[in-house]
Amino acid sequence: MTHHHGNRVPADPERVNFHDDVEARYWCEEFDCNNEELREAVSAVGERATDVRLHLSQRHD
């Protein structure tokens, strides 16, 4: 299996889909977080990528 590091754009770039392994990996790289943090952020703020990004950036401060 080849890894296209950071090359694959999600089916919907506005929505964070952590149920798809490939997309979850993409978003974890995009937001510099792990799967657990990604799941937590989506459950806190919903699936909108901008909201998830903001939530995770505030947490790293």
JOWO-V130313 format. One record per backbone hydrogen bond with DSSP energy under -0.5 kcal/mol. NH is the residue of the N-H (numbers start at 1). CO is the residue of the C=O. If there is no record, write none. Layout:
nh=NH co=CO
nh=NH co=CO
This chain:
nh=4 co=2
nh=5 co=3
nh=7 co=4
nh=8 co=4
nh=9 co=7
nh=15 co=12
nh=16 co=47
nh=17 co=15
nh=18 co=16
nh=20 co=17
nh=21 co=19
nh=24 co=20
nh=25 co=21
nh=26 co=22
nh=27 co=23
nh=28 co=24
nh=29 co=25
nh=30 co=26
nh=31 co=27
nh=32 co=28
nh=33 co=28
nh=38 co=34
nh=39 co=35
nh=40 co=36
nh=41 co=37
nh=42 co=38
nh=43 co=39
nh=44 co=40
nh=45 co=41
nh=46 co=42
nh=49 co=14
nh=52 co=48
nh=53 co=49
nh=54 co=50
nh=55 co=51
nh=56 co=52
nh=57 co=53
nh=58 co=54
nh=59 co=55
nh=60 co=56
nh=61 co=58
